[in-house]
């Protein structure tokens, strides 16, 4: 693993499409976490909420005597307010109120304040019930003279606004507001974590990363092509045929396959290779479509090409070439020594492409496989074909590919954009090499080349690659 470097040792690349894809992939987690924290916050705040009710009254404060000026009244009001604060905090008044209302203790909060720039004083009482707040306030108004006559004797307090029984709590329940904040804050936090790990994720997102991170020779890039050309087809899940013979496919997609096929052929010719196994680490990396298009491109070059569908557990070539309704059981019968396998080879439209289809999955394929017979048959077919491409099962899912490595001495690994970790891909390559099939190179599949493609903003139906 000489070429591979940990992500921390490499320049951190920001791939917008990968980040958007990961956010969409884990959007359910963002929503669930946001709702969970929101509910938790709501329950905690709501369970601890105790409503408080405030009743208030307003006094006009004037000094005794007929010659008091406005300025004098302001000063008197300020002084009276300060004194009244002491009055309502006095134990004498509190004990008197408790006695009048038959309470064990003075269970409320009372405060007095002056209205700025006036001689008005506001008296407020806050208690745990509206009735108690009102009753205590009335009791203070009726009994404050118990203390004030000893403290203030030259002030007249005239009620301007009578107290009322409060109809609503003065301390609103903040549970809903806090729950909303918890929803957005927790959702944002989870989103930030997803974006962080998306940036740190050590998958292959570009040709540059392919060359730097993988111990595999780079053989080319095949660009993404939208499988659904219209919104209607996307809704109906109607995928277009991805073979290069399909005229509605983009020029960019087809060109990338042509260039990649030329590189693969040059690599095979340079190494004098006629038979190569095409595989991937996991499912859905596009290995079968890549194998089919390479075979078609080789045949266009005038070469006799045999494509063998040896993904015995999940064969796909019959579907790719539009023969899904037909039954192809040749390989299964041949493994059981019932037929001559050559008789089951299908020539495609009188071209130079020959395919050995298989439509019957075999779960016990390794038990049926006669490796010496396969090796002999491949050697025989190499005398008749210029190239033999073998589509096999993903290496990480089954041991079929590793077992076939004893027969097929060369392998091409298909690596899908932003799918598998670089370290795991290198380990798969090492496994194949140790099993006896050298990995002659890899193909970077389903790649994106520009910012519009990366964020998926190009229009449906355009004949440009995605």
C-alpha positions in Angstrom: 0.0 0.0 0.0 2.7 2.4 -0.9 0.5 5.0 -2.7 -2.3 5.0 -0.1 -2.3 7.8 2.4 -4.7 8.5 5.2 -7.1 11.3 4.5 -5.6 13.3 7.4 -2.3 13.4 5.4 -4.0 14.5 2.2 -5.5 17.8 1.2 -9.1 17.9 2.3 -11.3 18.1 -0.8 -14.8 19.5 -0.6 -17.2 17.7 -3.0 -20.5 19.5 -3.1 -22.4 16.7 -4.7 -21.2 14.1 -2.1 -22.2 16.4 0.7 -25.7 17.0 -0.7 -26.1 13.3 -1.4 -25.1 12.4 2.2 -27.4 15.0 3.6 -30.3 13.6 1.5 -29.3 10.1 2.5 -29.3 10.9 6.2 -32.1 13.4 6.1 -34.3 11.0 8.1 -31.6 11.0 10.8 -31.6 14.8 10.9 -35.4 14.9 11.2 -35.6 12.1 13.9 -32.8 13.7 16.0 -34.4 17.2 15.7 -37.8 15.9 16.7 -36.4 13.8 19.5 -34.4 16.7 21.1 -37.4 19.0 20.5 -39.7 16.6 22.4 -37.2 16.1 25.2 -36.8 19.9 25.6 -40.6 20.4 25.6 -41.2 17.7 28.2 -38.5 19.0 30.5 -39.6 22.6 30.3 -43.3 21.8 30.4 -43.0 19.5 33.4 -41.0 22.1 35.4 -43.3 25.0 34.4 -45.3 26.6 37.3 -47.6 29.4 36.3 -47.4 32.7 38.1 -50.2 35.3 38.2 -49.7 39.0 38.7 -52.2 41.5 40.0 -51.3 45.2 40.0 -52.6 48.6 41.0 -51.5 52.2 40.4 -51.3 55.0 43.0 -51.0 58.8 42.6 -48.4 60.0 45.1 -48.6 63.5 46.4 -47.2 65.3 49.4 -49.5 66.7 52.1 -50.1 70.4 51.8 -51.6 72.8 49.2 -48.4 74.4 47.8 -46.6 71.3 46.4 -45.1 71.8 43.0 -44.9 69.2 40.2 -41.2 68.9 41.0 -41.9 68.3 44.6 -44.5 65.6 43.8 -41.9 63.8 41.6 -39.4 63.8 44.4 -42.1 62.7 46.8 -43.1 59.8 44.5 -39.5 58.7 44.2 -39.0 58.8 47.9 -42.3 57.1 48.6 -41.5 54.3 46.2 -38.2 53.6 47.9 -39.9 53.6 51.3 -42.8 51.5 50.0 -40.4 48.8 48.9 -39.2 48.6 52.5 -42.8 48.6 53.7 -43.8 45.6 51.6 -40.6 43.7 52.5 -41.2 44.2 56.2 -42.1 41.2 58.4 -44.7 43.3 60.2 -46.8 43.7 57.0 -46.2 40.2 55.8 -47.4 38.8 59.1 -50.4 41.0 59.1 -51.4 39.9 55.5 -51.0 36.3 56.4 -53.2 36.8 59.5 -55.9 38.6 57.5 -56.0 36.0 54.8 -55.6 33.0 57.2 -52.4 32.0 55.4 -49.6 30.0 57.0 -47.1 32.5 55.6 -46.8 35.3 53.1 -46.6 33.2 49.9 -46.1 35.8 47.2 -43.8 38.3 45.7 -44.6 42.0 46.0 -42.8 44.9 44.3 -43.2 48.6 43.9 -41.9 50.9 41.2 -42.3 54.4 39.9 -43.5 55.2 36.4 -40.6 57.2 35.0 -41.1 61.0 34.8 -44.4 60.8 36.8 -45.6 60.8 40.4 -47.3 57.4 39.7 -46.3 54.3 41.7 -47.3 50.8 40.5 -47.7 48.0 43.1 -47.6 44.4 41.9 -48.2 41.1 43.6 -47.2 37.8 42.0 -48.5 34.4 43.4 -49.1 30.9 42.2 -52.9 31.5 41.7 -54.7 34.5 40.3 -57.1 34.6 43.3 -54.2 34.6 45.8 -52.4 37.4 43.9 -55.5 39.6 43.9 -56.3 38.9 47.5 -52.8 39.7 48.7 -52.7 42.9 46.7 -56.0 44.0 48.2 -54.8 43.1 51.7 -51.6 45.2 51.2 -53.7 48.2 50.0 -55.9 47.9 53.1 -53.2 47.2 55.7 -50.0 49.0 54.5 -50.8 51.8 57.0 -49.8 49.4 59.8 -46.2 50.1 58.8 -46.4 53.3 56.7 -47.9 55.5 59.5 -44.6 54.9 61.4 -42.5 55.5 58.3 -44.3 58.0 56.1 -46.7 60.6 57.6 -46.6 63.4 55.0 -47.6 61.5 51.8 -51.0 60.9 50.3 -51.6 57.7 48.2 -54.6 57.9 45.9 -55.6 54.8 43.9 -55.7 55.5 40.2 -56.3 52.0 38.9 -58.1 49.4 40.9 -56.6 45.9 40.9 -58.1 43.1 38.8 -58.1 39.3 39.1 -55.5 38.2 36.4 -56.9 36.0 33.7 -53.6 34.7 32.4 -50.3 33.7 33.8 -47.7 36.4 33.8 -44.9 34.0 33.1 -45.8 32.3 29.8 -44.9 28.6 29.3 -41.8 28.7 27.2 -41.9 25.0 26.4 -43.1 25.5 22.8 -40.6 28.2 22.0 -37.7 26.3 23.5 -38.8 23.1 21.7 -38.7 25.0 18.4 -35.2 26.3 19.2 -34.1 22.7 20.2 -35.5 21.4 16.9 -33.5 23.8 14.8 -30.4 23.7 16.9 -30.2 19.9 17.1 -31.1 19.6 13.4 -28.3 22.0 12.5 -25.9 20.2 14.8 -26.6 16.8 13.2 -26.4 18.4 9.7 -23.0 19.9 10.6 -21.8 16.4 11.8 -23.0 14.8 8.5 -21.3 17.4 6.4 -18.1 17.0 8.5 -18.0 13.2 8.1 -18.9 13.6 4.5 -15.8 15.7 3.9 -13.7 13.3 5.9 -15.1 10.2 4.2 -12.2 8.5 2.5 -14.0 7.3 -0.7 -13.0 7.9 -4.3 -14.5 11.1 -5.6 -12.2 12.1 -8.5 -9.6 10.8 -10.9 -7.0 12.5 -8.8 -8.1 10.7 -5.7 -8.2 7.4 -7.6 -4.5 7.9 -8.6 -3.4 9.0 -5.1 -5.3 6.7 -2.8 -5.4 3.4 -4.7 -2.7 0.9 -5.4 -4.4 0.2 -8.7 -3.4 1.4 -12.2 -5.9 4.0 -13.5 -7.5 2.8 -16.8 -10.1 5.5 -17.4 -13.2 7.3 -16.2 -16.8 6.6 -17.3 -19.1 9.5 -16.6 -22.4 9.4 -15.0 -25.4 9.1 -17.3 -28.9 9.8 -16.1 -31.0 6.6 -16.2 -34.3 8.5 -16.1 -34.4 11.0 -19.0 -37.7 12.6 -17.9 -39.5 13.3 -14.7 -42.3 10.9 -15.8 -39.8 8.1 -16.3 -38.2 8.8 -13.0 -41.6 8.5 -11.3 -42.4 5.3 -13.1 -38.8 4.0 -12.5 -38.3 3.4 -16.2 -34.6 3.2 -16.8 -33.0 3.7 -20.3 -30.7 1.1 -21.8 -27.2 2.0 -20.8 -25.4 0.3 -23.8 -23.4 2.6 -26.1 -25.6 1.4 -28.9 -28.5 3.4 -27.5 -28.8 6.6 -29.6 -30.4 8.7 -26.8 -27.4 8.5 -24.5 -25.1 11.5 -24.2 -22.1 12.0 -26.3 -20.0 12.6 -23.2 -20.9 9.2 -21.7 -20.2 7.3 -24.9 -16.9 9.2 -25.4 -15.8 8.3 -21.9 -16.5 4.6 -22.6 -14.6 4.7 -26.0 -11.6 6.3 -24.4 -11.6 3.9 -21.4 -12.0 0.9 -23.8 -9.0 2.1 -25.8 -6.9 2.3 -22.6 -8.1 -1.1 -21.4 -7.3 -2.7 -24.8 -3.8 -1.0 -24.9 -3.2 -2.3 -21.4 -4.2 -5.9 -22.3 -2.2 -5.8 -25.5 0.9 -4.5 -23.8 0.6 -7.3 -21.2 -0.4 -9.9 -23.9 -3.7 -10.5 -22.1 -6.6 -12.1 -23.9 -8.9 -13.0 -21.0 -9.7 -10.6 -18.1 -12.1 -10.8 -15.2 -14.2 -7.7 -14.6 -15.4 -7.3 -11.0 -16.1 -4.8 -8.2 -15.9 -4.8 -4.5 -19.7 -4.5 -3.9 -23.0 -4.6 -5.8 -24.3 -1.6 -7.8 -21.0 -0.3 -8.8 -21.8 -0.8 -12.5 -19.4 -3.6 -13.3 -21.8 -5.5 -15.5 -22.7 -2.5 -17.6 -19.0 -1.6 -17.9 -18.2 -5.1 -19.0 -21.0 -5.0 -21.6 -19.9 -1.7 -23.1 -16.3 -2.6 -23.2 -17.2 -5.8 -25.1 -19.3 -3.7 -27.5 -16.5 -1.2 -28.0 -13.9 -4.0 -28.6 -16.3 -5.6 -31.2 -16.6 -2.2 -32.9 -12.8 -2.2 -33.3 -13.2 -5.3 -35.5 -12.1 -7.8 -32.8 -13.9 -11.0 -31.9 -15.1 -10.6 -28.3 -16.6 -13.2 -26.0 -18.5 -11.8 -23.0 -19.2 -14.3 -20.3 -21.8 -13.7 -17.5 -20.2 -15.5 -14.7 -21.9 -13.6 -11.9 -23.6 -16.8 -11.0 -25.4 -15.5 -8.0 -26.9 -12.4 -9.7 -26.5 -12.6 -13.5 -27.4 -9.4 -15.3 -26.1 -9.5 -18.9 -29.3 -10.9 -20.3 -31.2 -8.0 -18.8 -28.7 -5.4 -20.0 -28.9 -6.7 -23.6 -32.7 -6.7 -23.5 -33.2 -10.5 -23.1 -34.8 -10.5 -19.7 -37.7 -12.7 -20.7 -35.5 -15.4 -22.2 -34.2 -18.3 -20.2 -30.4 -19.0 -20.4 -29.3 -22.0 -18.3 -26.3 -23.0 -20.3 -23.7 -22.5 -17.5 -25.7 -24.3 -14.9 -26.2 -27.3 -17.2 -22.6 -27.2 -18.3 -21.5 -27.2 -14.6 -23.5 -30.3 -14.2 -21.8 -31.8 -17.3 -25.1 -31.9 -19.3 -24.2 -29.8 -22.4 -21.4 -28.4 -24.5 -21.1 -24.8 -23.3 -20.0 -23.5 -26.7 -23.5 -24.3 -28.0 -25.0 -21.7 -25.7 -22.9 -18.8 -27.0 -25.1 -16.1 -28.6 -23.9 -13.9 -31.4 -25.2 -10.4 -31.2 -26.7 -9.0 -34.4 -24.2 -10.7 -36.7 -21.4 -8.6 -35.1 -18.1 -9.6 -33.6 -19.6 -9.8 -30.2 -20.5 -13.2 -28.7 -22.1 -13.6 -25.3 -22.5 -16.5 -23.0 -25.7 -15.5 -21.1 -26.9 -16.8 -17.8 -30.3 -16.1 -16.2 -30.4 -18.8 -13.5 -28.8 -17.7 -10.2 -26.7 -20.4 -8.6 -26.2 -20.2 -4.8 -24.0 -23.2 -4.7 -21.9 -22.2 -7.7 -18.5 -22.9 -6.0 -19.6 -26.5 -5.3 -20.5 -27.1 -8.9 -17.5 -25.3 -10.4 -14.9 -27.6 -12.0 -11.9 -25.3 -12.2 -9.8 -27.5 -14.4 -12.6 -27.8 -16.9 -13.2 -24.1 -16.9 -9.5 -23.4 -17.4 -9.3 -25.8 -20.3 -12.5 -24.3 -21.9 -11.2 -20.8 -21.6 -7.9 -21.8 -23.2 -9.8 -23.3 -26.1 -12.0 -20.2 -26.6 -8.9 -18.0 -26.6 -7.9 -19.7 -29.8 -11.1 -18.5 -31.4 -11.5 -15.0 -29.8 -9.4 -12.0 -29.6 -10.6 -11.0 -26.2 -12.6 -12.7 -23.5 -14.3 -10.5 -20.8 -15.7 -12.3 -17.8 -18.3 -10.5 -15.6 -18.0 -12.0 -12.1 -19.6 -11.6 -8.7 -18.5 -8.7 -6.4 -15.4 -9.7 -4.5 -16.6 -8.6 -1.0 -20.0 -10.3 -1.2 -18.9 -13.8 -2.3 -15.7 -15.8 -2.7 -16.6 -16.6 -6.3 -14.3 -13.9 -7.7 -11.4 -14.9 -5.4 -11.9 -18.5 -6.4 -12.0 -17.7 -10.1 -8.7 -15.8 -9.6 -7.0 -19.2 -9.7 -8.2 -19.6 -13.3 -8.4 -16.0 -14.7 -5.0 -14.5 -14.1 -5.9 -10.9 -14.8 -8.6 -8.7 -13.3 -10.0 -5.2 -13.8 -11.7 -3.6 -10.8 -14.6 -1.2 -11.3 -14.7 1.5 -8.7 -17.9 3.6 -8.4 -17.8 7.3 -7.4 -18.0 7.9 -3.7 -19.0 4.4 -2.7 -16.3 2.3 -1.1 -13.4 3.4 1.2 -10.0 3.6 -0.4 -8.5 1.3 2.3 -11.1 -1.4 1.6 -10.5 -1.2 -2.2 -6.8 -1.6 -1.7 -7.4 -4.6 0.5 -9.6 -6.2 -2.2 -6.9 -5.6 -4.8 -4.4 -7.3 -2.5 -6.8 -10.2 -1.9 -7.1 -10.8 -5.7 -3.4 -10.5 -6.2 -2.7 -13.0 -3.5 -5.3 -15.4 -4.9 -3.4 -15.4 -8.2 -5.2 -12.9 -10.4 -3.2 -9.6 -10.7 -5.3 -6.5 -10.8 -4.1 -4.9 -14.1 -6.0 -1.7 -13.4 -9.2 0.0 -12.3 -12.0 1.9 -14.0 -13.5 4.9 -12.2 -17.2 4.6 -12.9 -20.2 6.9 -12.6 -18.0 10.0 -12.2 -19.1 13.6 -12.3 -17.0 16.3 -14.0 -18.4 19.7 -13.3 -20.2 21.6 -10.5 -23.6 21.5 -12.2 -23.4 17.8 -12.5 -22.2 17.5 -9.0 -25.2 19.3 -7.5 -27.6 17.8 -10.0 -28.9 21.0 -11.4 -28.9 20.2 -15.1 -32.3 19.7 -16.7 -34.0 16.4 -17.3 -33.8 15.2 -20.8 -30.7 17.1 -21.8 -28.2 15.1 -23.8 -25.3 15.9 -21.6 -23.7 13.5 -19.3 -24.4 13.5 -15.6 
